[in-house]
Amino acid sequence: MEDKTEKDKCGVEIQKLRDCREDIPEIVENLAATCNRDDCFDHVGPEPIPSRDAIIGIIHQLQRILFPGYFISTRCFRLK
């Protein structure tokens, strides 16, 4: 048989979860409302957003910079 204090703890945890779930609609509404403000960031400037291929290329270049020799397609052998 379970200890009564364990059942009480479970009941408190369940109530906390319910309270959190009840807060979700208000939080989502507040977040969505921020997008309607005048100071909301919106990318409408003349600077183009990079393409998917450009981003992939940048990531590959960063990998070669951060991990030299690891992300290369050929192996170089040193002579002793």
PDB file of N, CA, C and O in Angstrom:
ATOM      1  N   MET A   1       0.834  -1.180   0.000  1.00  0.00           N
ATOM      2  CA  MET A   1       0.000   0.000   0.000  1.00  0.00           C
ATOM      3  C   MET A   1       0.879   1.243   0.000  1.00  0.00           C
ATOM      4  O   MET A   1       1.857   1.322   0.743  1.00  0.00           O
ATOM      5  N   GLU A   2       0.525   2.210  -0.835  1.00  0.00           N
ATOM      6  CA  GLU A   2       1.312   3.427  -0.947  1.00  0.00           C
ATOM      7  C   GLU A   2       1.169   4.297   0.285  1.00  0.00           C
ATOM      8  O   GLU A   2       0.127   4.331   0.941  1.00  0.00           O
ATOM      9  N   ASP A   3       2.238   4.989   0.572  1.00  0.00           N
ATOM     10  CA  ASP A   3       2.229   5.928   1.684  1.00  0.00           C
ATOM     11  C   ASP A   3       1.322   7.104   1.309  1.00  0.00           C
ATOM     12  O   ASP A   3       1.336   7.561   0.167  1.00  0.00           O
ATOM     13  N   LYS A   4       0.546   7.583   2.257  1.00  0.00           N
ATOM     14  CA  LYS A   4      -0.398   8.671   1.999  1.00  0.00           C
ATOM     15  C   LYS A   4       0.330   9.937   1.550  1.00  0.00           C
ATOM     16  O   LYS A   4      -0.189  10.679   0.717  1.00  0.00           O
ATOM     17  N   THR A   5       1.511  10.193   2.082  1.00  0.00           N
ATOM     18  CA  THR A   5       2.246  11.392   1.681  1.00  0.00           C
ATOM     19  C   THR A   5       2.666  11.306   0.215  1.00  0.00           C
ATOM     20  O   THR A   5       2.722  12.329  -0.467  1.00  0.00           O
ATOM     21  N   GLU A   6       2.963  10.101  -0.282  1.00  0.00           N
ATOM     22  CA  GLU A   6       3.296   9.939  -1.695  1.00  0.00           C
ATOM     23  C   GLU A   6       2.094  10.261  -2.574  1.00  0.00           C
ATOM     24  O   GLU A   6       2.245  10.891  -3.620  1.00  0.00           O
ATOM     25  N   LYS A   7       0.907   9.839  -2.162  1.00  0.00           N
ATOM     26  CA  LYS A   7      -0.315  10.155  -2.907  1.00  0.00           C
ATOM     27  C   LYS A   7      -0.563  11.660  -2.906  1.00  0.00           C
ATOM     28  O   LYS A   7      -0.970  12.234  -3.916  1.00  0.00           O
ATOM     29  N   ASP A   8      -0.313  12.294  -1.754  1.00  0.00           N
ATOM     30  CA  ASP A   8      -0.489  13.743  -1.670  1.00  0.00           C
ATOM     31  C   ASP A   8       0.477  14.455  -2.609  1.00  0.00           C
ATOM     32  O   ASP A   8       0.103  15.423  -3.272  1.00  0.00           O
ATOM     33  N   LYS A   9       1.726  13.974  -2.669  1.00  0.00           N
ATOM     34  CA  LYS A   9       2.720  14.575  -3.560  1.00  0.00           C
ATOM     35  C   LYS A   9       2.291  14.452  -5.012  1.00  0.00           C
ATOM     36  O   LYS A   9       2.432  15.389  -5.797  1.00  0.00           O
ATOM     37  N   CYS A  10       1.761  13.275  -5.361  1.00  0.00           N
ATOM     38  CA  CYS A  10       1.292  13.071  -6.735  1.00  0.00           C
ATOM     39  C   CYS A  10       0.138  14.020  -7.055  1.00  0.00           C
ATOM     40  O   CYS A  10       0.078  14.593  -8.142  1.00  0.00           O
ATOM     41  N   GLY A  11      -0.765  14.176  -6.110  1.00  0.00           N
ATOM     42  CA  GLY A  11      -1.894  15.080  -6.317  1.00  0.00           C
ATOM     43  C   GLY A  11      -1.439  16.511  -6.526  1.00  0.00           C
ATOM     44  O   GLY A  11      -1.988  17.227  -7.364  1.00  0.00           O
ATOM     45  N   VAL A  12      -0.436  16.931  -5.765  1.00  0.00           N
ATOM     46  CA  VAL A  12       0.099  18.290  -5.910  1.00  0.00           C
ATOM     47  C   VAL A  12       0.763  18.453  -7.276  1.00  0.00           C
ATOM     48  O   VAL A  12       0.580  19.476  -7.935  1.00  0.00           O
ATOM     49  N   GLU A  13       1.531  17.452  -7.704  1.00  0.00           N
ATOM     50  CA  GLU A  13       2.197  17.510  -9.004  1.00  0.00           C
ATOM     51  C   GLU A  13       1.183  17.569 -10.137  1.00  0.00           C
ATOM     52  O   GLU A  13       1.351  18.334 -11.086  1.00  0.00           O
ATOM     53  N   ILE A  14       0.146  16.772 -10.039  1.00  0.00           N
ATOM     54  CA  ILE A  14      -0.900  16.773 -11.071  1.00  0.00           C
ATOM     55  C   ILE A  14      -1.573  18.137 -11.139  1.00  0.00           C
ATOM     56  O   ILE A  14      -1.842  18.640 -12.230  1.00  0.00           O
ATOM     57  N   GLN A  15      -1.845  18.736  -9.996  1.00  0.00           N
ATOM     58  CA  GLN A  15      -2.478  20.055  -9.974  1.00  0.00           C
ATOM     59  C   GLN A  15      -1.546  21.105 -10.579  1.00  0.00           C
ATOM     60  O   GLN A  15      -2.004  21.995 -11.295  1.00  0.00           O
ATOM     61  N   LYS A  16      -0.248  21.010 -10.300  1.00  0.00           N
ATOM     62  CA  LYS A  16       0.711  21.954 -10.887  1.00  0.00           C
ATOM     63  C   LYS A  16       0.704  21.839 -12.409  1.00  0.00           C
ATOM     64  O   LYS A  16       0.735  22.849 -13.112  1.00  0.00           O
ATOM     65  N   LEU A  17       0.664  20.606 -12.917  1.00  0.00           N
ATOM     66  CA  LEU A  17       0.618  20.408 -14.360  1.00  0.00           C
ATOM     67  C   LEU A  17      -0.657  20.996 -14.964  1.00  0.00           C
ATOM     68  O   LEU A  17      -0.620  21.620 -16.024  1.00  0.00           O
ATOM     69  N   ARG A  18      -1.761  20.795 -14.296  1.00  0.00           N
ATOM     70  CA  ARG A  18      -3.027  21.361 -14.787  1.00  0.00           C
ATOM     71  C   ARG A  18      -2.967  22.882 -14.808  1.00  0.00           C
ATOM     72  O   ARG A  18      -3.422  23.515 -15.761  1.00  0.00           O
ATOM     73  N   ASP A  19      -2.399  23.468 -13.746  1.00  0.00           N
ATOM     74  CA  ASP A  19      -2.277  24.927 -13.688  1.00  0.00           C
ATOM     75  C   ASP A  19      -1.406  25.445 -14.836  1.00  0.00           C
ATOM     76  O   ASP A  19      -1.722  26.464 -15.451  1.00  0.00           O
ATOM     77  N   CYS A  20      -0.306  24.735 -15.119  1.00  0.00           N
ATOM     78  CA  CYS A  20       0.572  25.147 -16.218  1.00  0.00           C
ATOM     79  C   CYS A  20      -0.150  25.069 -17.554  1.00  0.00           C
ATOM     80  O   CYS A  20      -0.023  25.964 -18.390  1.00  0.00           O
ATOM     81  N   ARG A  21      -0.900  24.006 -17.750  1.00  0.00           N
ATOM     82  CA  ARG A  21      -1.629  23.848 -19.009  1.00  0.00           C
ATOM     83  C   ARG A  21      -2.699  24.918 -19.183  1.00  0.00           C
ATOM     84  O   ARG A  21      -2.977  25.345 -20.304  1.00  0.00           O
ATOM     85  N   GLU A  22      -3.287  25.344 -18.098  1.00  0.00           N
ATOM     86  CA  GLU A  22      -4.297  26.404 -18.176  1.00  0.00           C
ATOM     87  C   GLU A  22      -3.663  27.732 -18.584  1.00  0.00           C
ATOM     88  O   GLU A  22      -4.331  28.577 -19.180  1.00  0.00           O
ATOM     89  N   ASP A  23      -2.387  27.922 -18.270  1.00  0.00           N
ATOM     90  CA  ASP A  23      -1.695  29.169 -18.608  1.00  0.00           C
ATOM     91  C   ASP A  23      -1.281  29.222 -20.077  1.00  0.00           C
ATOM     92  O   ASP A  23      -1.051  30.310 -20.605  1.00  0.00           O
ATOM     93  N   ILE A  24      -1.182  28.088 -20.740  1.00  0.00           N
ATOM     94  CA  ILE A  24      -0.661  28.035 -22.112  1.00  0.00           C
ATOM     95  C   ILE A  24      -1.449  28.908 -23.092  1.00  0.00           C
ATOM     96  O   ILE A  24      -0.818  29.658 -23.837  1.00  0.00           O
ATOM     97  N   PRO A  25      -2.781  28.862 -23.140  1.00  0.00           N
ATOM     98  CA  PRO A  25      -3.493  29.701 -24.110  1.00  0.00           C
ATOM     99  C   PRO A  25      -3.196  31.205 -23.941  1.00  0.00           C
ATOM    100  O   PRO A  25      -3.047  31.922 -24.930  1.00  0.00           O
ATOM    101  N   GLU A  26      -3.113  31.668 -22.709  1.00  0.00           N
ATOM    102  CA  GLU A  26      -2.824  33.084 -22.476  1.00  0.00           C
ATOM    103  C   GLU A  26      -1.403  33.423 -22.932  1.00  0.00           C
ATOM    104  O   GLU A  26      -1.178  34.478 -23.525  1.00  0.00           O
ATOM    105  N   ILE A  27      -0.464  32.549 -22.664  1.00  0.00           N
ATOM    106  CA  ILE A  27       0.925  32.778 -23.087  1.00  0.00           C
ATOM    107  C   ILE A  27       1.014  32.840 -24.608  1.00  0.00           C
ATOM    108  O   ILE A  27       1.672  33.723 -25.160  1.00  0.00           O
ATOM    109  N   VAL A  28       0.355  31.905 -25.283  1.00  0.00           N
ATOM    110  CA  VAL A  28       0.370  31.890 -26.748  1.00  0.00           C
ATOM    111  C   VAL A  28      -0.275  33.150 -27.304  1.00  0.00           C
ATOM    112  O   VAL A  28       0.226  33.736 -28.263  1.00  0.00           O
ATOM    113  N   GLU A  29      -1.374  33.566 -26.710  1.00  0.00           N
ATOM    114  CA  GLU A  29      -2.059  34.778 -27.155  1.00  0.00           C
ATOM    115  C   GLU A  29      -1.162  36.005 -26.995  1.00  0.00           C
ATOM    116  O   GLU A  29      -1.111  36.857 -27.882  1.00  0.00           O
ATOM    117  N   ASN A  30      -0.456  36.095 -25.868  1.00  0.00           N
ATOM    118  CA  ASN A  30       0.461  37.217 -25.637  1.00  0.00           C
ATOM    119  C   ASN A  30       1.611  37.208 -26.636  1.00  0.00           C
ATOM    120  O   ASN A  30       2.006  38.261 -27.138  1.00  0.00           O
ATOM    121  N   LEU A  31       2.151  36.025 -26.926  1.00  0.00           N
ATOM    122  CA  LEU A  31       3.235  35.940 -27.910  1.00  0.00           C
ATOM    123  C   LEU A  31       2.756  36.358 -29.295  1.00  0.00           C
ATOM    124  O   LEU A  31       3.441  37.100 -29.999  1.00  0.00           O
ATOM    125  N   ALA A  32       1.588  35.883 -29.678  1.00  0.00           N
ATOM    126  CA  ALA A  32       1.047  36.225 -30.992  1.00  0.00           C
ATOM    127  C   ALA A  32       0.753  37.723 -31.083  1.00  0.00           C
ATOM    128  O   ALA A  32       0.926  38.324 -32.144  1.00  0.00           O
ATOM    129  N   ALA A  33       0.313  38.323 -29.989  1.00  0.00           N
ATOM    130  CA  ALA A  33      -0.002  39.753 -29.987  1.00  0.00           C
ATOM    131  C   ALA A  33       1.252  40.593 -30.214  1.00  0.00           C
ATOM    132  O   ALA A  33       1.162  41.687 -30.770  1.00  0.00           O
ATOM    133  N   THR A  34       2.418  40.103 -29.796  1.00  0.00           N
ATOM    134  CA  THR A  34       3.645  40.883 -29.985  1.00  0.00           C
ATOM    135  C   THR A  34       3.993  41.027 -31.456  1.00  0.00           C
ATOM    136  O   THR A  34       4.691  41.969 -31.832  1.00  0.00           O
ATOM    137  N   CYS A  35       3.523  40.113 -32.296  1.00  0.00           N
ATOM    138  CA  CYS A  35       3.815  40.194 -33.728  1.00  0.00           C
ATOM    139  C   CYS A  35       3.012  41.291 -34.409  1.00  0.00           C
ATOM    140  O   CYS A  35       3.355  41.702 -35.517  1.00  0.00           O
ATOM    141  N   ASN A  36       1.972  41.765 -33.783  1.00  0.00           N
ATOM    142  CA  ASN A  36       1.141  42.816 -34.361  1.00  0.00           C
ATOM    143  C   ASN A  36       1.613  44.214 -33.988  1.00  0.00           C
ATOM    144  O   ASN A  36       1.052  45.205 -34.455  1.00  0.00           O
ATOM    145  N   ARG A  37       2.640  44.297 -33.151  1.00  0.00           N
ATOM    146  CA  ARG A  37       3.150  45.612 -32.746  1.00  0.00           C
ATOM    147  C   ARG A  37       3.970  46.222 -33.869  1.00  0.00           C
ATOM    148  O   ARG A  37       4.474  45.512 -34.739  1.00  0.00           O
ATOM    149  N   ASP A  38       4.100  47.539 -33.843  1.00  0.00           N
ATOM    150  CA  ASP A  38       4.872  48.235 -34.870  1.00  0.00           C
ATOM    151  C   ASP A  38       6.356  47.917 -34.798  1.00  0.00           C
ATOM    152  O   ASP A  38       7.050  47.942 -35.814  1.00  0.00           O
ATOM    153  N   ASP A  39       6.847  47.614 -33.588  1.00  0.00           N
ATOM    154  CA  ASP A  39       8.280  47.362 -33.444  1.00  0.00           C
ATOM    155  C   ASP A  39       8.648  45.891 -33.628  1.00  0.00           C
ATOM    156  O   ASP A  39       9.774  45.490 -33.335  1.00  0.00           O
ATOM    157  N   CYS A  40       7.715  45.101 -34.103  1.00  0.00           N
ATOM    158  CA  CYS A  40       7.976  43.678 -34.348  1.00  0.00           C
ATOM    159  C   CYS A  40       8.954  43.548 -35.509  1.00  0.00           C
ATOM    160  O   CYS A  40       8.821  44.228 -36.527  1.00  0.00           O
ATOM    161  N   PHE A  41       9.935  42.670 -35.345  1.00  0.00           N
ATOM    162  CA  PHE A  41      10.929  42.465 -36.394  1.00  0.00           C
ATOM    163  C   PHE A  41      10.277  41.787 -37.586  1.00  0.00           C
ATOM    164  O   PHE A  41       9.632  40.746 -37.458  1.00  0.00           O
ATOM    165  N   ASP A  42      10.456  42.389 -38.728  1.00  0.00           N
ATOM    166  CA  ASP A  42       9.917  41.826 -39.951  1.00  0.00           C
ATOM    167  C   ASP A  42      10.956  42.033 -41.044  1.00  0.00           C
ATOM    168  O   ASP A  42      11.415  43.156 -41.251  1.00  0.00           O
ATOM    169  N   HIS A  43      11.323  41.000 -41.727  1.00  0.00           N
ATOM    170  CA  HIS A  43      12.369  41.093 -42.745  1.00  0.00           C
ATOM    171  C   HIS A  43      11.770  41.605 -44.052  1.00  0.00           C
ATOM    172  O   HIS A  43      11.354  40.825 -44.909  1.00  0.00           O
ATOM    173  N   VAL A  44      11.736  42.919 -44.186  1.00  0.00           N
ATOM    174  CA  VAL A  44      11.225  43.512 -45.417  1.00  0.00           C
ATOM    175  C   VAL A  44      12.254  44.442 -46.039  1.00  0.00           C
ATOM    176  O   VAL A  44      11.958  45.167 -46.989  1.00  0.00           O
ATOM    177  N   GLY A  45      13.468  44.416 -45.492  1.00  0.00           N
ATOM    178  CA  GLY A  45      14.521  45.279 -45.994  1.00  0.00           C
ATOM    179  C   GLY A  45      15.065  44.788 -47.325  1.00  0.00           C
ATOM    180  O   GLY A  45      14.668  43.728 -47.810  1.00  0.00           O
ATOM    181  N   PRO A  46      15.975  45.559 -47.919  1.00  0.00           N
ATOM    182  CA  PRO A  46      16.524  45.205 -49.225  1.00  0.00           C
ATOM    183  C   PRO A  46      17.525  44.047 -49.167  1.00  0.00           C
ATOM    184  O   PRO A  46      17.861  43.476 -50.204  1.00  0.00           O
ATOM    185  N   GLU A  47      18.002  43.695 -47.979  1.00  0.00           N
ATOM    186  CA  GLU A  47      18.997  42.633 -47.847  1.00  0.00           C
ATOM    187  C   GLU A  47      18.326  41.268 -48.023  1.00  0.00           C
ATOM    188  O   GLU A  47      17.426  40.931 -47.254  1.00  0.00           O
ATOM    189  N   PRO A  48      18.737  40.484 -49.006  1.00  0.00           N
ATOM    190  CA  PRO A  48      18.084  39.194 -49.237  1.00  0.00           C
ATOM    191  C   PRO A  48      18.482  38.158 -48.182  1.00  0.00           C
ATOM    192  O   PRO A  48      19.579  38.208 -47.625  1.00  0.00           O
ATOM    193  N   ILE A  49      17.586  37.237 -47.927  1.00  0.00           N
ATOM    194  CA  ILE A  49      17.862  36.137 -47.013  1.00  0.00           C
ATOM    195  C   ILE A  49      18.634  35.077 -47.800  1.00  0.00           C
ATOM    196  O   ILE A  49      18.259  34.762 -48.930  1.00  0.00           O
ATOM    197  N   PRO A  50      19.715  34.517 -47.220  1.00  0.00           N
ATOM    198  CA  PRO A  50      20.494  33.514 -47.963  1.00  0.00           C
ATOM    199  C   PRO A  50      19.664  32.278 -48.295  1.00  0.00           C
ATOM    200  O   PRO A  50      18.749  31.902 -47.563  1.00  0.00           O
ATOM    201  N   SER A  51      20.009  31.667 -49.409  1.00  0.00           N
ATOM    202  CA  SER A  51      19.303  30.452 -49.821  1.00  0.00           C
ATOM    203  C   SER A  51      19.734  29.277 -48.947  1.00  0.00           C
ATOM    204  O   SER A  51      20.722  29.357 -48.218  1.00  0.00           O
ATOM    205  N   ARG A  52      18.991  28.208 -49.034  1.00  0.00           N
ATOM    206  CA  ARG A  52      19.308  26.995 -48.274  1.00  0.00           C
ATOM    207  C   ARG A  52      20.694  26.487 -48.654  1.00  0.00           C
ATOM    208  O   ARG A  52      21.482  26.115 -47.785  1.00  0.00           O
ATOM    209  N   ASP A  53      20.994  26.471 -49.959  1.00  0.00           N
ATOM    210  CA  ASP A  53      22.300  26.001 -50.424  1.00  0.00           C
ATOM    211  C   ASP A  53      23.436  26.875 -49.892  1.00  0.00           C
ATOM    212  O   ASP A  53      24.502  26.368 -49.543  1.00  0.00           O
ATOM    213  N   ALA A  54      23.208  28.180 -49.830  1.00  0.00           N
ATOM    214  CA  ALA A  54      24.234  29.086 -49.299  1.00  0.00           C
ATOM    215  C   ALA A  54      24.491  28.808 -47.822  1.00  0.00           C
ATOM    216  O   ALA A  54      25.640  28.806 -47.380  1.00  0.00           O
ATOM    217  N   ILE A  55      23.433  28.575 -47.062  1.00  0.00           N
ATOM    218  CA  ILE A  55      23.573  28.267 -45.632  1.00  0.00           C
ATOM    219  C   ILE A  55      24.341  26.960 -45.443  1.00  0.00           C
ATOM    220  O   ILE A  55      25.210  26.872 -44.575  1.00  0.00           O
ATOM    221  N   ILE A  56      24.027  25.951 -46.244  1.00  0.00           N
ATOM    222  CA  ILE A  56      24.731  24.669 -46.156  1.00  0.00           C
ATOM    223  C   ILE A  56      26.212  24.865 -46.474  1.00  0.00           C
ATOM    224  O   ILE A  56      27.072  24.290 -45.806  1.00  0.00           O
ATOM    225  N   GLY A  57      26.509  25.661 -47.478  1.00  0.00           N
ATOM    226  CA  GLY A  57      27.905  25.952 -47.820  1.00  0.00           C
ATOM    227  C   GLY A  57      28.634  26.651 -46.684  1.00  0.00           C
ATOM    228  O   GLY A  57      29.787  26.332 -46.395  1.00  0.00           O
ATOM    229  N   ILE A  58      27.970  27.602 -46.039  1.00  0.00           N
ATOM    230  CA  ILE A  58      28.570  28.314 -44.911  1.00  0.00           C
ATOM    231  C   ILE A  58      28.855  27.347 -43.768  1.00  0.00           C
ATOM    232  O   ILE A  58      29.916  27.413 -43.147  1.00  0.00           O
ATOM    233  N   ILE A  59      27.918  26.457 -43.491  1.00  0.00           N
ATOM    234  CA  ILE A  59      28.109  25.478 -42.413  1.00  0.00           C
ATOM    235  C   ILE A  59      29.300  24.566 -42.728  1.00  0.00           C
ATOM    236  O   ILE A  59      30.104  24.272 -41.843  1.00  0.00           O
ATOM    237  N   HIS A  60      29.416  24.120 -43.969  1.00  0.00           N
ATOM    238  CA  HIS A  60      30.548  23.272 -44.348  1.00  0.00           C
ATOM    239  C   HIS A  60      31.865  24.023 -44.205  1.00  0.00           C
ATOM    240  O   HIS A  60      32.855  23.446 -43.755  1.00  0.00           O
ATOM    241  N   GLN A  61      31.895  25.277 -44.575  1.00  0.00           N
ATOM    242  CA  GLN A  61      33.111  26.074 -44.402  1.00  0.00           C
ATOM    243  C   GLN A  61      33.452  26.235 -42.928  1.00  0.00           C
ATOM    244  O   GLN A  61      34.617  26.130 -42.545  1.00  0.00           O
ATOM    245  N   LEU A  62      32.446  26.490 -42.096  1.00  0.00           N
ATOM    246  CA  LEU A  62      32.688  26.609 -40.658  1.00  0.00           C
ATOM    247  C   LEU A  62      33.216  25.305 -40.066  1.00  0.00           C
ATOM    248  O   LEU A  62      34.082  25.323 -39.191  1.00  0.00           O
ATOM    249  N   GLN A  63      32.700  24.183 -40.538  1.00  0.00           N
ATOM    250  CA  GLN A  63      33.193  22.892 -40.059  1.00  0.00           C
ATOM    251  C   GLN A  63      34.678  22.733 -40.378  1.00  0.00           C
ATOM    252  O   GLN A  63      35.453  22.272 -39.539  1.00  0.00           O
ATOM    253  N   ARG A  64      35.072  23.119 -41.594  1.00  0.00           N
ATOM    254  CA  ARG A  64      36.483  23.001 -41.970  1.00  0.00           C
ATOM    255  C   ARG A  64      37.358  23.958 -41.171  1.00  0.00           C
ATOM    256  O   ARG A  64      38.516  23.649 -40.891  1.00  0.00           O
ATOM    257  N   ILE A  65      36.817  25.120 -40.800  1.00  0.00           N
ATOM    258  CA  ILE A  65      37.584  26.081 -39.997  1.00  0.00           C
ATOM    259  C   ILE A  65      37.697  25.604 -38.551  1.00  0.00           C
ATOM    260  O   ILE A  65      38.777  25.647 -37.962  1.00  0.00           O
ATOM    261  N   LEU A  66      36.588  25.154 -37.987  1.00  0.00           N
ATOM    262  CA  LEU A  66      36.580  24.755 -36.584  1.00  0.00           C
ATOM    263  C   LEU A  66      37.280  23.414 -36.349  1.00  0.00           C
ATOM    264  O   LEU A  66      37.847  23.192 -35.279  1.00  0.00           O
ATOM    265  N   PHE A  67      37.243  22.530 -37.330  1.00  0.00           N
ATOM    266  CA  PHE A  67      37.831  21.199 -37.189  1.00  0.00           C
ATOM    267  C   PHE A  67      38.746  20.934 -38.378  1.00  0.00           C
ATOM    268  O   PHE A  67      38.410  20.130 -39.248  1.00  0.00           O
ATOM    269  N   PRO A  68      39.911  21.605 -38.427  1.00  0.00           N
ATOM    270  CA  PRO A  68      40.804  21.470 -39.584  1.00  0.00           C
ATOM    271  C   PRO A  68      41.223  20.018 -39.813  1.00  0.00           C
ATOM    272  O   PRO A  68      41.613  19.316 -38.880  1.00  0.00           O
ATOM    273  N   GLY A  69      41.136  19.587 -41.056  1.00  0.00           N
ATOM    274  CA  GLY A  69      41.551  18.247 -41.430  1.00  0.00           C
ATOM    275  C   GLY A  69      40.499  17.180 -41.233  1.00  0.00           C
ATOM    276  O   GLY A  69      40.655  16.076 -41.755  1.00  0.00           O
ATOM    277  N   TYR A  70      39.445  17.459 -40.511  1.00  0.00           N
ATOM    278  CA  TYR A  70      38.437  16.445 -40.233  1.00  0.00           C
ATOM    279  C   TYR A  70      37.382  16.379 -41.340  1.00  0.00           C
ATOM    280  O   TYR A  70      36.919  15.290 -41.679  1.00  0.00           O
ATOM    281  N   PHE A  71      37.008  17.488 -41.890  1.00  0.00           N
ATOM    282  CA  PHE A  71      35.963  17.534 -42.914  1.00  0.00           C
ATOM    283  C   PHE A  71      36.563  17.797 -44.292  1.00  0.00           C
ATOM    284  O   PHE A  71      36.166  18.738 -44.981  1.00  0.00           O
ATOM    285  N   ILE A  72      37.511  16.971 -44.685  1.00  0.00           N
ATOM    286  CA  ILE A  72      38.094  17.104 -46.025  1.00  0.00           C
ATOM    287  C   ILE A  72      37.790  15.836 -46.806  1.00  0.00           C
ATOM    288  O   ILE A  72      37.582  14.772 -46.224  1.00  0.00           O
ATOM    289  N   SER A  73      37.766  15.959 -48.123  1.00  0.00           N
ATOM    290  CA  SER A  73      37.395  14.802 -48.938  1.00  0.00           C
ATOM    291  C   SER A  73      38.608  13.950 -49.318  1.00  0.00           C
ATOM    292  O   SER A  73      38.440  12.789 -49.690  1.00  0.00           O
ATOM    293  N   THR A  74      39.817  14.494 -49.233  1.00  0.00           N
ATOM    294  CA  THR A  74      41.017  13.722 -49.563  1.00  0.00           C
ATOM    295  C   THR A  74      41.933  13.664 -48.357  1.00  0.00           C
ATOM    296  O   THR A  74      41.888  14.520 -47.473  1.00  0.00           O
ATOM    297  N   ARG A  75      42.756  12.643 -48.341  1.00  0.00           N
ATOM    298  CA  ARG A  75      43.713  12.493 -47.251  1.00  0.00           C
ATOM    299  C   ARG A  75      45.096  12.870 -47.758  1.00  0.00           C
ATOM    300  O   ARG A  75      45.489  12.520 -48.871  1.00  0.00           O
ATOM    301  N   CYS A  76      45.809  13.575 -46.932  1.00  0.00           N
ATOM    302  CA  CYS A  76      47.185  13.936 -47.242  1.00  0.00           C
ATOM    303  C   CYS A  76      48.087  13.059 -46.377  1.00  0.00           C
ATOM    304  O   CYS A  76      47.877  12.927 -45.171  1.00  0.00           O
ATOM    305  N   PHE A  77      49.074  12.474 -46.999  1.00  0.00           N
ATOM    306  CA  PHE A  77      50.006  11.636 -46.268  1.00  0.00           C
ATOM    307  C   PHE A  77      51.327  12.367 -46.137  1.00  0.00           C
ATOM    308  O   PHE A  77      51.851  12.918 -47.105  1.00  0.00           O
ATOM    309  N   ARG A  78      51.844  12.361 -44.944  1.00  0.00           N
ATOM    310  CA  ARG A  78      53.148  12.991 -44.715  1.00  0.00           C
ATOM    311  C   ARG A  78      54.238  11.955 -44.898  1.00  0.00           C
ATOM    312  O   ARG A  78      54.106  10.802 -44.489  1.00  0.00           O
ATOM    313  N   LEU A  79      55.296  12.387 -45.511  1.00  0.00           N
ATOM    314  CA  LEU A  79      56.458  11.510 -45.657  1.00  0.00           C
ATOM    315  C   LEU A  79      57.334  11.684 -44.446  1.00  0.00           C
ATOM    316  O   LEU A  79      57.512  12.798 -43.952  1.00  0.00           O
ATOM    317  N   LYS A  80      57.881  10.591 -43.966  1.00  0.00           N
ATOM    318  CA  LYS A  80      58.748  10.664 -42.781  1.00  0.00           C
ATOM    319  C   LYS A  80      60.152  10.956 -43.177  1.00  0.00           C
ATOM    320  O   LYS A  80      61.028  11.054 -42.317  1.00  0.00           O
TER     321      LYS A  80
END
